[in-house]
Amino acid sequence: MSRPCRRAASAALLSLAVLCLAVPPSAATTTTACAGRQRIVVPGAAHQRAACLAELTTAGTVESGHTDPADWAGLTPKSLAAPVGAPGIQIDGYFPDTSATNTNHGWNHDAQFVIRLPDYWNGGLVVAGTPGNREQYANDRAISDWVLSRGYAYAATDKGNTGPAFHRDGDRPGDAIAEWNSRLTQLTRAARAVVAQRYHRPPARTLATGMSNGGYLVRWQLENHPELYDGGVDWEGTLWRADGPNLFTFLPPALRHYPVYAAGGPGAERAGRAMRAAGYPAGSEFLWPYHHKAYWDLTQRVHREELDPGFDGPTEAGTPYCTPGSPACDADYDYASRPAEVRRAVGRIALTGRIGKPLVTLHGTLDVLLPIGRSSDVYARMVRRAGRGALHRYYRVEDGTHTDSLVDAFPDRLRPLVPCHRSAFTALEGWLARSHVPPAGRTVPRPPAADAATLLTTCPLGR
């Protein structure tokens, strides 16, 4: 062990438990490794392209063209700083696939990935799938920048299909989402091999993390392929259950009742009660107009088209903002009354709670895309009922919402989840090092006197 690592160990700095797994290479070694980048082969890739970069974080990749700012737009607060000091190798490429929704690099090819190999490696690997239906660079600001600055190698996938027409991929209902899971498994195996080629030993830690649909992938991987990972951090993961709750049990009520609520008048109070009964928490009303405009309708229609295309017959992905009572309107969608094959399609991608490695979950109490009471609260109970509660820590973050960029619009009412994710990640590091068990699951309060700068940089999970 190097002298800096001995000092870290003697000081019991738990956040460095993983960082001291490797000794930073010398400048000469860095130059040699970069010169040999073309000898790195991504197993199974149909195409790859390696570049030696002076900066792997977005502080450098925006200018060099090795990220896509449109892919991560709207996911983080505007004032979130990008760290610097992470030179290394970036490999972009794609695995064999038959769909072409991802146009990055002019490839028009899905199953694209990015792998980043910092010169100063801590011995760990972080893998991620993307939120929503975004491409492989979606986590660059929220996740990649920070883990690279801590010395991790990083890999991300576009999940095999992207964009609002992702449901066109596959031959039967559920195929496109099922591919998300297989693509992250594929990338994890390939990235572990790439790390071994680059650093001449396999990763000492492989961690999965992601937000929203990416958080769902973390859960699924730890349930179905725990042998590939040491642990994971699930950031407001989507919950899929054949018997509900799922997107189809709480989005249609929002589409039905919110317009009545927004119009005011004699039906507004009843509509508000119906919204809260569907899972949208009291106190979140100020977020409803934006989510009605940007999220609820599109999310319902494209996911419903993926899992229940027969609902609207030949129409593709329904009718935007249809009026309840009109034919095949998603606002009237009743999951419980749909044919059994719909539940079978959801069952193909469903979660069980049977995680096989440590998992830390965080979710904001003011999430109104995936209401916490209908998603992560339920998943935490599933984990306990599966007898895996000892492997799980769950933190409900007061005043957090689904998209951190909304903190810029409501700085006095919301708090960002980025620092909470970082706290959860460092808690997982300490947990895996067997030196510190994370605090018991709890609701993490918002400090009443904290200013915006403090909330952007700290999020203590408790004792």
N, C-alpha and C positions, 0 to 999 in steps of 0.2 A: 504494500500500500504506500502511495506517495506521502510525502510529509504533509501537504495540505489536507489530505484525507485523514491522516492521523490526528491532526489538530481538530478537524471537524468532528471526528468520532469522540475525541476526548471531551469536547465541549457539548456533546450530545445535541447537536443541531439536527433535529429530526427532519427538517425540510431538505437537508443535504444527504439523507440516507441513500437515495438513489443516485444523486449526482456524483458521489465518490466511488462509483463502480468502475470508473475508467480514468486513466491518466491522460490529460490532453497531449496530443502529439506535438512534436517540435515543428518549427517552421519548415525544416527540410522534409520531414515526413508529410506535412500538409501539401507541399508542392508535388512530391512524388505521387501521393494519392490522387491529386487532382489530375495529374498527367495520365494516370491509369484509369480514368473514369470510363473510357470506352470499353474497357474490359469487363465492366460490371454488366451482368445479364439478368434481366428480370424474368424469372421462370414463368413460362406460359404467355408472355407478352407477344402480340403480333407486331408491335412497333414500339420503339423507345428512342428517346433523344436525351442525351445527357449534356449538362452545361456546368461549368465551374463558375460559381457566383461569389462575388465579394460580400454579398449580403443575402441570406436566405429569407429574412423577414420581409414584410411589406415595406419596410423602410428602404429596401433596395429593389424588391421584385416588381413594384409598380413601374419604376423607371426602366428596368431591364426587360419588361414584358413577360415575366415569369409568374404572373398572377393575373386575375381578371377582377378589377374593383367592382364591376357590376354584379359579380357573383356573390360578393359579401356585403353589398350595399344594404343598409337598413338593419343590420344585425347587431351593431354595437353602438355605444354612444359616440358622438362625433369627437369628443375630447380624449378618447382612449389612446394612449401613447403607443407607438410602435417601437419595440426595443431594437437595438442595434448590436452588432458584434457577433454575428453568426455566419461566417463564411462557410462555404462547402459546396457540395454537389447536389444539383436538382435533376431528377429524371422524370420526364413527362412521357406518357405513352398510352397504349390501350391494349386490352386483351381482345381476343376474337369475340365478335358479337355481330348480330344481324340487324340491329337497329341503329339509327343515325340521327338521334335528336340532339346530340352534343356537337356543336359546331366549332368548339375551341380549336385553335391552331389551323383552322381550315380543314381539319381531318374529317368532319362530318361522320363521326364514328363514336358509338357509345362504349361503355366500359373503360372510359379514360381514367387515368390515375396520375397522381403526383407523389413522388418519393423524395424527401429531402434528407441529406446526410451531412450533418454539420462536422466541420473539422474537429471541433472540441466536443467529443462525444462522452456522455455520462454512462453509457452502457445500456440505456433503455430505448424502447420503441413505443411510439404512440400511433395508433391507427384510428381513423375516423371515417364515418359516412356523413353525408351532408343533410342539413335540414331541408324541409319542404321538398321541392323537386329541382334543387339547384345543382350546380356542377362542382367539380372536385376542388375548386378554390374557395368554396363558401365559408370554410372555417378558418381561413388564413388570418383574419384579424382577431377573432375571438379565441382561437385555440392554437393554431400553428405558430404564430409569432411568439407566444409565451413559452410553449414547450421547447421550441428551438433555442430560445434564450437561456433555457435551463440545461441545454446539452442533449436533449432527446433527438433521436431520429424520428421522422414524422412521415406518415403515408395517409393519403385520402383517396377515396373513390367517388365517382359520380353516381354510383349505385346501379349502373347499367341502363338507365333511362332518365331523361330530364324533361323539364318544362311541363306546361299544363296539358300536353297531349301524351304524357308518359303512359297513359292507359292503353295506347295503341300497341304497345309492346306485348308480346306473348300471344299464346293461342287460346287461353281460357281464363276466366275470371280469377284474379289473384296472381297470375303469372308475373306481372311487372313488379309487384311488391315482393313476391317471393325471390325475385332476382336480386333485389337490394341485399337480402341476407346472404345469398351465395356469393355475390360480388365482394362483400366485405370479408367473408371467409377466404376467398381467393386472394385478395390483396394482402391479408394478414400473412398467409403462408408465403407469398412471394416476397413481401417486405422483410420478413425474418431471414429469408435466404439472401436477399440483397445486403442486409446489414452484416451478415456473416462474411460475405465477399469483401465488403468495404473495410471492415474492422478486424477481420480474421478471427472472429468468434461470434457466436449467436448472441442475441440480446439477453441480458440478465433479467430484464423486466419487459413484458409486453402488455400495454395498457390500452383499453378501448375507451373512447369517449365520443360524445356527440350530443347535439341538441335537437329537440323536437323529433322528426323522423330519424335523425341520427341517434338520439337517445333510445328510441325503440330498437335500433340495430344493436346497441350495446346490450340491452336486456336480452335480446334474442341470441346473441353470440354467447353470452355467459350461461344461458339456459341450454344451448345446443352444441356449443363447441368450447367448453371451459378449458379443454386441454391446450388451446392456443393462447390463452391469456393468463395473466396473473391477477387481474382485476379490472374494474371499469368505473367510470363516472358517467352517470345518466343525467343529462340536463333536460328536464321537462319532457321526457320521452312520451311518444304517442302510445296509447293503450289500445290494443286490438284483442277483443274477446268475442268468441262466437255468440255468447249469450248476453253480450253487453256488460257494462257500458262500453261504447266506442263512439267514433265520430258521428255515426248515424243515429245515435240516440239523443245527442244533445245539440247538434247543429240544426236539424230541421225545426225544433222549437224556436230557436233564435230567429230563423228566417221567417217563421210565421208571426211571432209575437213582437219582434222589435219594431217593425214599421208602425204597428198600432201604438206601441209605447211612445215612439218618437213623434207621432202625430198629435199627441195630447188628447184631450177630450174625455168623454165618459169611460172609454175602454182602456185608457192608459194605465190606470192603477192595476187593473186586473192583468193586463199584459206584462207589467213589471213583475207582478207576483209569479206569473207563469215562467218568466225568464229566470228568476231566482230558483224556482222549483226545478228547472232544467239543469241547474248547476252553476249558473253565473252569479258569483257572490255579491251580496249586498256591499255597496261601496265601490263597485267596479263600473257603475253606470256611465261614468265619464269616458270610459274606454269603448263603450258599445258603438258609438257612431263610426269610429275609424274601422273597427273590426267588421261592421256591417258593410262598409264600403270596400274594404281591401281583402278580407279573409273568409268570412263565413260562407258566402255564396260559392265562390270558386272552389274552396276546399271541399265542401259537400259534393258539388257536382262532379269534380274530376275523380275523387276517390270512390264515389258511388258508381261512376261509369266503369271504373276498374273492377269493382267487386259485384256490381249488380247492373250490368249493361242492359238487361231486359226491361228494367223499370220504365224507360222512355222509348222503347222500341228502336226504330232506326235512327232516331235523333241521337247525336253524339254529345255526351256530357250535358244533357238537359238544356233548359232555357234560362239564361241569366235573369235573376231577380224576377222570377215569375210570380204572378199573383196567386195566393192560395185559392184552391178551387178550380184552377185552370188545369187542362189535361197534363198528366205526367209532370207535375210541378214538384221540384225537390223540397219546397217548403212544406208539402204535405206528406213527405216520405215517412213511412211507418215501418221501421225495421222489423218489429215484432211480427208483422203480418206478411212479410215477404216469404217466398217459397223456401223450402229447406235447403235448396242448392246455394242460396245466398249465404246462409250460415256456414255451409260447408266451405265456401270460398273464403270466408273470413277465418274459419278454423284452420285453413292451410297456413295462415300467417300469424295465428294467435299466439299469445304469450301464456305461460303457465305459472310463472313465479318460481320455478325450480332452478334457480341459479346455482352454478357450481363453483364460482369464485367470488371473492368480495366485491360488492357493488355499493357505491355511494350515489344516492339519488337526491337531486335538489329540484325544487319547483316553487314558483312564485304564487303567493296567495291570491294575486289579482290577475292571474292568467285567464283571459276570456276567449282564447282560441281552444285551448285544452284545459277546461276548468279543473282545478286541482281536486275538487271533491269527486269528480267523475273520471279521474285519470290516475295520478300518482298516489293519492290516498288509497285508491282501490288496489293498485299494484302492490303497495306495501303490505296490505292485508293478504294478498295472494302469496307473497313471499313467506309470510308468517305461517299461513295455512299449509304451505308446501313443506314446512319444517326447515326452512332455510333462513329464518330470521337472524341467526347469529352471523350470517354472511352479509347482512344488509344494514346500512345506515341511511336514514331518510330525513332530510332537512326541508321544512316548509319555510320559505323565505318571505317574511312579511313585506307586502307592497312591491314584490317583484311581479313583472308581467312577462308575456311570452316573448316580446321583441324589445331588446334593450334600447333601440333607437328611440322608443317612445319616452324614455326618461328625459330626452332633450325637450320634448314638448310639455312634459309634466314633471319638472324637477322637484316640485314640492310635494308630489303625491306618489311618486314611484322611486324605486331604487334599482340600480343595475344588478344583473345576476353574474356578470363577468367576474367580479372579485369573489363571489360566492363559489363559482365553479373552481377558481384557483384555490380557494380554501379547501374545497372538497377534494381536489386533486392532491394537495399536499397532505391532507388527512389520510388519503388512501396510501400515499407513499409511506407514511409512518406506520400505518397498519400492516402493510406488506413486509416492512422491515422488522416487524414483531417488537417494536420498541414503544409503540404508543397506540392504544386502541382509541378510535375516534369517539368523540362525545356521543352520548345516546341521542337517538333521533328526537327532534324537537322542532318547534316553530322558532325560527331565528328572528328576534325582534328587530325592527328598524330603530336605530338610535335616534331619539327624538330631536337631539340638538346637532346631529351630524350634518356637516355641509356637503355640497356636491362632490368636492374633491376627496373628502374622506370616504364617502360612500362608493366612489369609483375605485378606491385602492384597498379597502379593507372590508372584510365580512367575517368576523369571528363566529365560529360555529358553536361555541360554548365550551364548557369544561367537562 
